[in-house]
Amino acid sequence: MTATFAAQTTDTAAISEAYERDGYFVLKSAFNAEQIEKLREETLAICSGERGEIMGADIVSEGAKNAEEAMQRVLAIHFPHKFSEVMRSTLTEPAIVNALRAIIGPDIKCMQSMLFVKNAGKPGQAWHQDEFYIPTRDQSLAGVWIALDDARIDNGGLWMHPGSHKHGIIWPTHNHGDARFDSSQEAKDFPYEREGGVAVDADAGDVVIFHGYVLHRSLNNTRSEGYRRAIVNHVMNARSLLPWTLGFPPQPRDDFRDFEMISGEDPYAWKGKEESLIPFLRPEDPAQAARIFGAVMQKLNPG
């Protein structure tokens, strides 16, 4: 079994080697205890609606007695950085940016953030590749997974298939029918065991950085109580165009322009920027997905 490489924040040569070999590494203690507590407090404020509208949040929060109960019902929220300065600050944390420069280059942009709450009993995500959902032209996509709680197997920590990014293949997907996972599809036909892979333990404050082509998953939170909170920011080389539609607009686009620069310069600054993304709730099942994505579509394409 491959051991997960645990990196020190300044060991950029080792970081680059591990990323090329395994497709992921763990950046140890990138956030201190005070920062983590502030992010946890912000998570509660976001889930209780204090930071602004979240499309679809009313679907799960209806009848909640208080903010804590509302948060317990949330699996995840997409794009929290759009209305939370605290969440946005994670994009430019120096230790993370230093590591990303070693594996991506000097010019880096972030196009998506996700805030996972994952209370006890909440599902995980089946095996998937992030480039399936966010296709870059140069395969530079990376996930920056920030642990707000100690993440272990039993509360839904990450799993990786080390080296699976090297194939350079986006595997086909199918409906998995597995109650451990949410409504997202699962990759199939890959040359690895479905119940294999490496469990990636991460302590609160650690950051797992992984390649957009690497196969990864998270199991359900099987504990009787408690969260497995995490922030996931998706980044890429700013020198590459981003033909991303989020699955919503009816026509493909050559270059998605709603993003945050987190390092260096935007080579395409002359194109200008967009402000089209809005925070929305991540659905757990197909019925939720239809309602939430319908509301988002209407917001993005009024009339």
C-alpha positions, 0 to 999 in steps of 0.5 A, a space after each residue: 500500500 502506498 504511504 501518503 506523503 506528508 509535506 512541510 510547507 517549504 519542501 517544494 521539491 518533495 511536494 512536486 515529486 509526490 504530486 507527479 508520482 501519486 497525484 496528491 499529498 498532504 500539507 501538514 498544519 497549513 492552518 493553525 487552531 485559531 484559523 480553524 475555529 474562525 472557519 468553523 464559526 463562519 460555517 455556522 454563520 453561512 448555513 444559518 443564512 447570515 452571509 446571504 442567499 443560498 439557492 436551495 437552502 430552504 429545501 433542507 432548512 425548512 422547520 429548523 429550530 435554530 442555526 445548529 439544526 440548519 447546519 446539521 442538515 447541510 451536506 455542502 454549499 458551492 461557492 461560499 467565497 462569493 459572499 464570505 471574506 473568511 472563506 475567500 481568505 483560504 484561497 490565498 493562504 501563503 503555505 497553500 499558494 507556495 505549494 501550488 506554485 511548485 506544481 502548477 506554476 506562477 499564475 494560478 486562478 480559482 474558479 470554484 469553492 465548496 464548503 462541506 459540512 457532512 454531519 453524522 449520517 451524511 453521504 460521501 462521494 463515489 470515485 470520481 475525477 474533478 476534471 470530469 466536471 471542470 475540464 481544463 485545456 492543460 490538465 492543470 486542475 487541482 483540488 485544495 481540500 482543507 480539513 476543518 475537523 480531523 478526517 478519518 475513515 469512519 467520518 468520511 475522510 478522503 480516499 485516493 487511488 495513487 498514480 491514477 492521474 498518470 493514465 490521462 484518461 477521463 473514465 466513463 461514469 454511471 449511476 452507482 445505486 450505493 447508499 453510502 454516496 450522494 447523487 453524483 455519478 461514479 467513475 467506472 471501468 478504471 483498472 483499480 479495485 472499487 473498494 481499494 485505494 488509500 485512506 488519507 487521514 488529515 488532521 484539522 488544519 491539514 490540506 490535501 492537494 490533489 490532481 484533477 485526474 486522480 480518482 478519489 472518493 469519500 465514504 459516508 459519515 458513520 459516526 453517531 454524532 459530529 461533523 467532517 467539515 472541509 473547504 475545497 477550492 478548485 484551482 488551475 493554471 491561469 495561462 489555460 482557458 477554461 471551457 466550463 459551463 457548470 452544466 447549466 448554460 445551454 451553450 458551451 463557452 470557450 473561457 469561463 471568466 468568473 474566477 479569483 486570481 490567487 497568484 501571479 497575473 491573468 494573461 487574458 485580463 483584456 477579456 474582462 471578468 464575469 460575475 455569474 456564479 451564485 452560492 447554492 446547496 449541493 443536493 444529496 439525492 436526485 429529487 433534491 438535485 432537480 429542485 436545486 438545479 432548476 432554481 439555479 438555472 432560473 437564476 442564471 437564465 431569467 426569462 
